[in-house]
């Protein structure tokens, strides 16, 4: 998406990502770990990840609801950060996510290590089968081309 000046709207691309400095409206440069520094005044802005990360550093083991209230980051976004493995549930917590394949308890992500390996192997096998099928289909398609079409000659 672009505004009236043709500038891309980064907020539409990454929710919770600051676009301009809240102090002087200056441009921001990504610093790392969810932090952005203003080009003009040096003020530090944080995206959703940076806010959650900073809060959890000061309040280890905080509950999702408490983090959301304190940071203003919606609980759905916090859950997405957990699923994306950008943050994880404290080891001391009795609450876990569950592996989508086997149901094993997880601290972050969507699959346990064993299921992730199985999943990746399955995807690789499907890609290989698709490549073979495309090679077979592509070969047959080049033989059936009609007159007047471009072909590569050896």
C-alpha positions as CSV (number, residue, x, y, z in Angstrom):
1,X,0.0,0.0,0.0
2,X,1.2,3.5,-0.7
3,X,0.1,6.9,0.6
4,X,-0.7,10.0,-1.5
5,X,3.1,10.7,-1.9
6,X,3.7,7.2,-3.2
7,X,5.4,6.1,0.1
8,X,4.9,2.5,1.2
9,X,2.8,2.2,4.4
10,X,5.0,-0.1,6.5
11,X,2.2,-0.4,9.2
12,X,0.0,-2.2,6.6
13,X,2.9,-4.6,5.9
14,X,3.9,-5.4,9.5
15,X,1.2,-4.7,12.2
16,X,2.6,-3.0,15.2
17,X,5.6,-1.6,13.4
18,X,6.3,2.1,14.0
19,X,6.4,4.2,10.8
20,X,7.4,7.6,12.1
21,X,9.0,8.9,15.3
22,X,6.4,9.8,17.9
23,X,8.5,12.8,19.1
24,X,9.5,14.6,15.8
25,X,7.9,12.6,13.0
26,X,11.3,11.7,11.7
27,X,12.2,8.5,9.8
28,X,13.1,5.4,11.7
29,X,16.0,3.0,11.2
30,X,15.7,-0.6,12.5
31,X,18.2,-1.2,15.3
32,X,17.4,-4.8,16.1
33,X,15.3,-6.7,18.6
34,X,12.2,-4.8,17.8
35,X,13.8,-1.3,18.3
36,X,13.9,1.6,15.8
37,X,15.9,4.7,16.3
38,X,14.8,8.1,14.9
39,X,17.2,9.6,12.2
40,X,16.5,13.2,13.5
41,X,16.3,13.1,17.3
42,X,17.6,9.6,18.3
43,X,14.3,8.7,20.1
44,X,13.8,4.9,20.3
45,X,10.5,3.4,19.1
46,X,9.5,-0.2,19.5
47,X,7.3,-2.5,17.5
48,X,5.0,-5.1,19.1
49,X,7.8,-7.6,19.5
50,X,10.1,-5.0,21.1
51,X,7.4,-4.0,23.6
52,X,6.6,-7.6,24.5
53,X,10.2,-8.5,24.8
54,X,11.1,-5.5,27.0
55,X,8.1,-6.2,29.3
56,X,9.0,-9.9,29.6
57,X,12.6,-9.0,30.5
58,X,11.4,-7.0,33.4
59,X,8.5,-9.4,34.3
60,X,9.6,-12.9,33.6
61,X,6.7,-15.4,33.6
62,X,4.0,-12.7,33.1
63,X,0.7,-14.0,31.8
64,X,-0.4,-13.2,28.2
65,X,-3.3,-11.0,29.4
66,X,-1.0,-9.0,31.7
67,X,1.5,-8.5,29.0
68,X,-1.2,-7.3,26.6
69,X,-2.6,-4.8,29.1
70,X,0.8,-3.4,30.0
71,X,2.1,-3.1,26.5
72,X,-1.0,-2.4,24.5
73,X,-0.2,-5.3,22.2
74,X,-3.3,-7.4,21.4
75,X,-3.3,-10.9,22.8
76,X,-3.8,-12.3,19.3
77,X,-0.5,-10.7,18.3
78,X,1.3,-12.1,21.4
79,X,0.0,-15.5,20.5
80,X,1.3,-15.1,16.9
81,X,4.7,-14.2,18.4
82,X,4.6,-17.4,20.3
83,X,3.6,-19.4,17.3
84,X,6.4,-17.7,15.2
85,X,8.9,-18.7,18.0
86,X,9.9,-15.1,18.6
87,X,9.0,-15.4,22.3
88,X,8.4,-18.5,24.4
89,X,6.3,-19.5,27.5
90,X,8.4,-19.5,30.7
91,X,9.7,-22.9,31.8
92,X,8.1,-22.4,35.2
93,X,4.7,-21.9,33.7
94,X,2.1,-24.7,33.9
95,X,0.6,-23.5,30.6
96,X,1.8,-24.8,27.2
97,X,1.0,-24.7,23.6
98,X,0.4,-28.1,21.9
99,X,2.1,-29.6,18.9
100,X,-0.4,-29.5,16.0
101,X,0.6,-33.0,14.9
102,X,1.0,-35.1,18.1
103,X,-0.3,-32.8,20.9
104,X,3.0,-32.7,22.8
105,X,3.4,-29.6,25.1
106,X,5.4,-26.8,23.6
107,X,6.8,-23.5,24.9
108,X,6.7,-21.9,21.4
109,X,6.0,-22.8,17.8
110,X,3.5,-25.1,16.2
111,X,5.3,-28.5,16.1
112,X,7.6,-30.4,18.4
113,X,11.1,-31.2,17.1
114,X,10.2,-34.8,16.0
115,X,7.1,-33.7,14.2
116,X,8.9,-30.8,12.6
117,X,11.5,-33.2,11.1
118,X,8.7,-35.5,9.8
119,X,6.8,-32.4,8.4
120,X,9.9,-31.1,6.6
121,X,10.7,-34.6,5.2
122,X,7.1,-34.8,3.9
123,X,7.3,-31.4,2.3
124,X,10.7,-32.3,0.7
125,X,9.2,-35.5,-0.6
126,X,6.2,-33.7,-2.1
127,X,8.5,-31.1,-3.7
128,X,10.6,-33.8,-5.3
129,X,7.5,-35.6,-6.6
130,X,6.3,-32.3,-8.1
131,X,9.6,-31.6,-9.7
132,X,9.6,-35.1,-11.3
133,X,6.0,-34.6,-12.5
134,X,6.8,-31.1,-13.9
135,X,9.8,-32.5,-15.8
136,X,7.7,-35.3,-17.3
137,X,4.9,-32.9,-18.1
138,X,7.4,-30.3,-19.5
139,X,9.0,-32.9,-21.8
140,X,5.7,-34.0,-23.2
141,X,4.6,-30.5,-23.8
142,X,7.7,-29.6,-25.8
143,X,7.1,-32.6,-28.1
144,X,3.5,-31.6,-28.9
145,X,4.2,-28.0,-30.0
146,X,2.8,-26.9,-33.3
147,X,4.4,-25.2,-36.3
148,X,5.5,-21.7,-35.9
149,X,6.3,-21.8,-32.2
150,X,9.8,-21.1,-30.9
151,X,12.0,-24.0,-29.8
152,X,15.5,-24.4,-28.6
153,X,17.9,-26.3,-30.9
154,X,21.0,-28.1,-29.9
